[in-house]
């Protein structure tokens, strides 16, 4: 029986048919294998191309600082004294002239060099509400006679914002029935622009001198310090007044 089956297969699958089948199978494989390869590759996800990460936005840059205003400050010349007593009707500089009964008001504590030193201790940035303020305290008076009428800057150059504070007069005063005080007369000249004409403001300001206890060997030193403190307080008052003009 097996012999008969083999004989039948030999009659069906002749050598020519077997060759035809093998060639057809080979050709089919050449088509199917590339397709399978493509399908297999398609199943694998492609690696995403790395994209450059954008740089974070730069932090907000601070606004440029406003140009600072420039103040030039000059002290007064020798201070004066006035005394209103029972027998002195407003005598001026009586201590220098040797008037009898004229009290010592310690005006020497406010000489021009002392004024310059005291002016340099004032918090001008706070008094002008300008934290960028540039201040120049001069060691002597302006040396001019036209500070009230002058329309140009005393110091050439500088920025558009330019100010002058000139103490024109300084008086230490006292009366028989009142406290001692320091009175300053000053001019503020404002120049708003490099070629601007000045806008002037003048006024006076006064501050009382707190009299220390008249005990101890250091009374004179404490009295001089009290006069100097009153001078600075008067300057601060003037600054508050000029801020409104």
C-alpha positions as CSV (number, residue, x, y, z in Angstrom):
1,X,0.0,0.0,0.0
2,X,2.8,2.4,0.9
3,X,4.5,1.4,-2.4
4,X,1.3,2.3,-4.3
5,X,1.0,5.8,-2.5
6,X,4.6,6.7,-3.4
7,X,4.0,5.7,-7.0
8,X,1.0,8.0,-7.1
9,X,3.0,10.9,-5.7
10,X,5.7,10.4,-8.2
11,X,3.1,10.6,-11.0
12,X,1.7,13.9,-9.5
13,X,4.9,15.6,-8.5
14,X,7.0,15.2,-11.5
15,X,10.5,16.8,-11.4
16,X,9.3,19.7,-13.5
17,X,6.4,20.4,-11.1
18,X,8.6,20.2,-8.1
19,X,11.0,22.7,-9.6
20,X,8.1,25.1,-10.5
21,X,6.8,24.9,-6.9
22,X,10.2,25.6,-5.4
23,X,10.8,28.6,-7.7
24,X,7.3,30.1,-6.9
25,X,8.0,29.6,-3.2
26,X,11.3,31.4,-3.4
27,X,9.8,34.3,-5.3
28,X,7.0,34.6,-2.7
29,X,9.6,34.7,0.1
30,X,11.4,37.6,-1.6
31,X,8.2,39.7,-1.5
32,X,7.0,38.7,2.0
33,X,10.2,39.1,3.9
34,X,10.7,42.9,3.1
35,X,7.1,43.5,3.9
36,X,7.4,41.8,7.3
37,X,10.6,43.8,8.0
38,X,8.8,47.1,7.3
39,X,5.8,46.1,9.5
40,X,8.2,45.1,12.3
41,X,10.0,48.4,12.1
42,X,6.8,50.3,12.0
43,X,5.8,48.7,15.3
44,X,8.9,50.1,17.0
45,X,8.3,53.8,18.0
46,X,10.7,56.3,16.5
47,X,13.0,58.1,18.9
48,X,11.9,61.7,19.1
49,X,14.6,64.2,18.0
50,X,15.8,66.3,20.9
51,X,14.5,69.8,20.7
52,X,16.5,72.7,22.3
53,X,14.9,73.8,25.5
54,X,14.2,77.5,25.3
55,X,16.1,79.6,27.8
56,X,14.0,80.9,30.7
57,X,13.0,84.5,30.2
58,X,15.5,86.9,31.7
59,X,14.3,88.4,35.0
60,X,12.9,91.8,34.9
61,X,15.8,94.2,34.9
62,X,15.5,97.0,37.6
63,X,14.5,100.3,36.2
64,X,17.5,102.6,35.8
65,X,18.0,104.8,38.8
66,X,16.8,108.3,38.4
67,X,19.6,110.9,38.2
68,X,20.3,112.1,41.7
69,X,19.8,115.7,42.6
70,X,22.8,117.7,43.7
71,X,22.7,120.1,46.7
72,X,25.5,122.6,47.6
73,X,25.3,124.0,51.1
74,X,27.2,127.0,52.5
75,X,27.4,128.0,56.1
76,X,27.0,131.6,57.3
77,X,29.7,133.9,58.5
78,X,30.3,134.7,62.1
79,X,27.1,134.3,64.1
80,X,25.5,137.3,65.9
81,X,23.8,137.5,69.3
82,X,20.9,139.6,70.5
83,X,19.7,140.1,74.0
84,X,16.4,141.7,75.2
85,X,17.0,142.4,78.9
86,X,15.5,144.7,81.5
87,X,17.9,147.4,80.5
88,X,19.0,146.2,77.1
89,X,16.5,146.8,74.3
90,X,17.7,144.3,71.8
91,X,21.4,144.8,72.0
92,X,23.4,143.1,69.2
93,X,26.7,141.4,69.9
94,X,26.9,143.0,73.3
95,X,29.4,140.4,74.5
96,X,31.9,141.5,71.8
97,X,31.3,145.1,72.6
98,X,31.7,144.6,76.4
99,X,28.2,145.7,77.4
100,X,27.8,145.2,81.1
101,X,25.2,142.5,82.0
102,X,25.2,141.0,78.5
103,X,25.0,137.2,79.0
104,X,27.2,134.6,77.4
105,X,25.1,132.8,74.7
106,X,27.9,130.5,73.5
107,X,27.7,131.8,70.0
108,X,31.3,130.8,69.5
109,X,30.0,127.2,69.2
110,X,28.6,128.2,65.8
111,X,31.6,129.6,64.0
112,X,31.8,128.9,60.3
113,X,33.9,125.8,60.6
114,X,31.6,124.4,63.3
115,X,28.6,125.1,61.1
116,X,30.1,123.2,58.3
117,X,30.8,120.2,60.6
118,X,27.3,120.3,61.9
119,X,25.7,120.6,58.5
120,X,27.6,117.6,57.3
121,X,25.9,115.6,60.1
122,X,22.3,116.4,58.9
123,X,20.5,113.6,57.1
124,X,19.8,115.5,54.0
125,X,18.5,112.5,52.1
126,X,15.8,112.1,54.7
127,X,15.0,115.9,54.9
128,X,14.6,116.2,51.1
129,X,12.9,112.8,50.6
130,X,15.5,111.9,48.0
131,X,17.5,108.8,48.9
132,X,19.8,109.4,45.9
133,X,20.6,113.0,46.9
134,X,24.2,114.1,46.5
135,X,25.3,116.7,49.0
136,X,28.3,118.9,49.1
137,X,28.8,121.0,52.3
138,X,31.3,123.8,51.7
139,X,33.7,124.8,54.4
140,X,33.3,128.6,54.0
141,X,30.7,131.1,52.9
142,X,29.8,131.7,49.3
143,X,32.0,134.8,49.2
144,X,29.6,136.7,47.0
145,X,27.2,139.6,47.7
146,X,24.5,138.7,45.1
147,X,23.2,135.4,46.4
148,X,19.7,136.8,46.4
149,X,19.7,138.2,42.9
150,X,22.1,135.8,41.1
151,X,20.3,133.7,38.5
152,X,23.1,131.3,37.6
153,X,24.7,128.4,39.4
154,X,27.5,129.2,41.8
155,X,29.1,125.8,41.0
156,X,29.4,125.1,37.3
157,X,28.5,121.8,35.8
158,X,26.5,119.2,37.6
159,X,23.3,117.5,36.6
160,X,19.9,118.9,35.6
161,X,18.7,118.9,39.2
162,X,20.8,121.3,41.1
163,X,20.1,123.1,44.4
164,X,21.9,125.7,46.6
165,X,21.2,126.2,50.3
166,X,22.9,129.3,51.6
167,X,22.7,130.3,55.2
168,X,22.8,134.1,55.0
169,X,22.6,134.9,58.7
170,X,22.7,133.2,62.0
171,X,21.6,134.7,65.4
172,X,21.7,133.3,68.9
173,X,19.1,135.3,70.8
174,X,17.9,135.5,74.4
175,X,15.5,137.5,76.5
176,X,15.2,138.1,80.2
177,X,11.8,136.4,80.4
178,X,12.1,133.8,77.6
179,X,14.3,130.9,76.6
180,X,17.4,131.1,74.4
181,X,17.0,130.2,70.8
182,X,18.9,129.9,67.5
183,X,17.5,131.6,64.4
184,X,18.8,131.0,60.9
185,X,18.0,132.9,57.7
186,X,18.6,131.0,54.5
187,X,18.0,131.0,50.8
188,X,17.3,128.0,48.7
189,X,18.0,128.4,45.0
190,X,16.5,125.7,42.7
191,X,17.7,125.0,39.2
192,X,15.5,122.6,37.2
193,X,17.6,122.1,34.1
194,X,21.1,122.6,32.9
195,X,20.4,126.1,31.6
196,X,17.5,127.0,33.9
197,X,17.2,130.2,35.8
198,X,17.0,129.8,39.6
199,X,13.8,129.8,41.5
200,X,14.5,131.3,44.9
201,X,12.9,130.7,48.3
202,X,14.0,132.5,51.4
203,X,12.8,132.2,55.0
204,X,13.9,131.9,58.6
205,X,13.6,129.1,61.1
206,X,14.1,129.0,64.8
207,X,14.7,126.4,67.4
208,X,14.9,126.7,71.2
209,X,18.1,125.9,73.1
210,X,17.5,123.5,75.9
211,X,19.4,124.9,78.9
212,X,21.1,122.1,80.8
213,X,21.4,122.1,84.6
214,X,23.9,124.7,85.8
215,X,25.9,122.2,87.8
216,X,29.2,120.5,87.2
217,X,32.4,121.6,85.6
218,X,31.2,120.5,82.1
219,X,28.3,123.0,82.0
220,X,30.0,125.1,79.3
221,X,30.6,122.1,77.1
222,X,27.0,121.0,77.5
223,X,25.8,124.5,76.8
224,X,27.8,124.6,73.6
225,X,26.4,121.2,72.5
226,X,22.8,122.5,73.2
227,X,23.4,125.6,71.0
228,X,24.7,123.4,68.2
229,X,21.8,121.0,68.5
230,X,19.4,124.0,68.2
231,X,21.2,125.1,65.1
232,X,20.7,121.7,63.5
233,X,17.1,121.7,64.5
234,X,16.5,125.1,62.9
235,X,18.1,123.8,59.7
236,X,15.7,120.8,59.7
237,X,12.8,123.2,60.2
238,X,13.9,125.3,57.2
239,X,14.1,122.2,55.0
240,X,10.6,121.2,55.9
241,X,9.4,124.7,55.1
242,X,11.2,124.8,51.7
243,X,9.9,121.4,50.7
244,X,6.5,123.1,50.2
245,X,7.8,125.7,47.9
